[in-house]
């Protein structure tokens, strides 16, 4: 019999929350467009084994699933992203052992420099499956470092072409 989330103990003690902040060498409007232009090929940037499948892509909302194979089983996680132009968006994700939220905000530092602040909260269904907060934060930071590097490369290449 499948256990419900409640019976697995999803409660406040199962939450890992943290904030990461980084600078982006690109204008805010470019950074927002790049970060919120969800594409099925984005997993190549992070070298993820998961596949992103877009379900819906509108000007104010994106819905997609991430699918991963593990020992012959497919696991999935659903994402709902609300876009709040010109400088923020939020994400809710469900599946693979936790429900998560992400609040993303871009702040203009100068014409070609933008700050990204992301606050995540991950609510794990089973406390025994929770990673250490430091590991979860480092993993998120590493992923976003790859995204920011790709964003900055794309921006530099655009500037060279113009």
N, C-alpha and C positions, 0 to 999 in steps of 0.2 A: 504494500500500500504506500502510495506517495505521501510524504509528509508535507504539510502546508508550511508556508514561511513562518507563520506564527508559532507552530510547534517546533521549528528549528531555532527559535529564539531571536528573530530579527527585532532588536530593540536598540535603545540609545547606546548601550555599552558595546554594540557591534559596529559603531560608526568610526570611520577614520576620516578626519577633515584636515585639510592643509591648503596653503596658498603658495603658488609659484609666480614669480615676477621675472620678466626678461625684457631686454631692449631689442627693438627691431630697427635695422637700418633701412627704413622705407617710410614713405608718408602714411599717415593714418588711413586715408581713403584707399590706398593700394593694399595696405595690410588687411583692412576689413574685407575687401573684395576677395583677396587671395584666401584668407582663413575661412571664409564662408562659402566658397565655391566648391562645395563637396562633390567629389568625383570618385568613381569606382576604382580609379588607378592610384588614389592617394596612399594606399597601403604600400606601394613600392617605395615611397619616400622613407618610411620607417622600417622597411624590409620585413614587414609582417607576413606571417603565413596565412593570416585571415583574408577572407574575401569580403569586400563591401558590396552590398546590393542595395541600390537606391530604390525606394518604394515611391517616394513623392519628393518633388523639388519645386518649391514655389518661392516667391519673393520674400515671404515672411516665415516659411517653415520648410524644414527638410526632415524626412523620415527615411531611415535606412536600417539595415541589419548587418551585423558582422558575423560571418560564419567561419568556423574553424574546424578542421578535421583533427581528431585525436584518437589514436588506436582504433580506427575504423568508425568512430562515432562523430557525428556532426553536432557541434555546440553553437548556439547562437545568442546574440545580444541585440536587442532592439534599441534604437536611438531616436529621440524626438528632439529636434533643435529648433528653437524659436529665434529668429533673426530680429535684431533691434537696431537697424541702421541709425546713425552712421558709425557707431562705435562699440556695440555690445551684442551678445547673444547668450543664450543659455541652453543647456543640454540636460535631458533626462534619459537615463539608460536603464534597461531592465534585462536581467538574465545572467547566466553563468555565475550564479552564487551571490550576486549582490545587485542592489539598486543604487544608482549613482546620479548625482547632479553635478553640473559644472556651470559656473558663472564666469563669463569671459568679458573683459573690458579693456578697450584700447584707449590710451591717453596720448595726446600729442605732446611731445617734448620740444620738438623743433620741426621745421618744414620736412626734413628727411629722417626724423628719428621718432619712433613711437614706442610707448611702453605697453606691454601686455601683462595684465594681471588675471590669473585664473585661480578660482577657489573651487576645490572639489570636496564632495562629501560622498563617501561610499558606505552604504549600509549593508553589511554582510548577513546573509541568512543564517550562517553557522559560525559562531565565534571561533571554533576550532580551525576553520578554513581561512581566518583572517591573516594577511601578511603583516609584517611589522610596518608601522606608519612610515618609518624612515625609508624602507624599501619601496613602498607604494609611491612616496613623494619623489624619490630618486628615479624610479621608472617613468613617472609622468614628466619629470624634468628632462630626462634623456629623449623621450619621444618628442617633446616640444622643441628641444634643441635641434633635432633633425628637421622638423617643420620650418623653424625659423631660418635655418641654413638654406633650405630649398627656396623659401620665400625671398630671402635676400639675393640669392643667385638669380632668380627669375627677374627681380627688380633691376639688378645690375645689367643683365642681358637686355632688358627693355630699354634702359638708359643708353646703352651702346648703340642699339638699333635706331634710336631717335636722334 
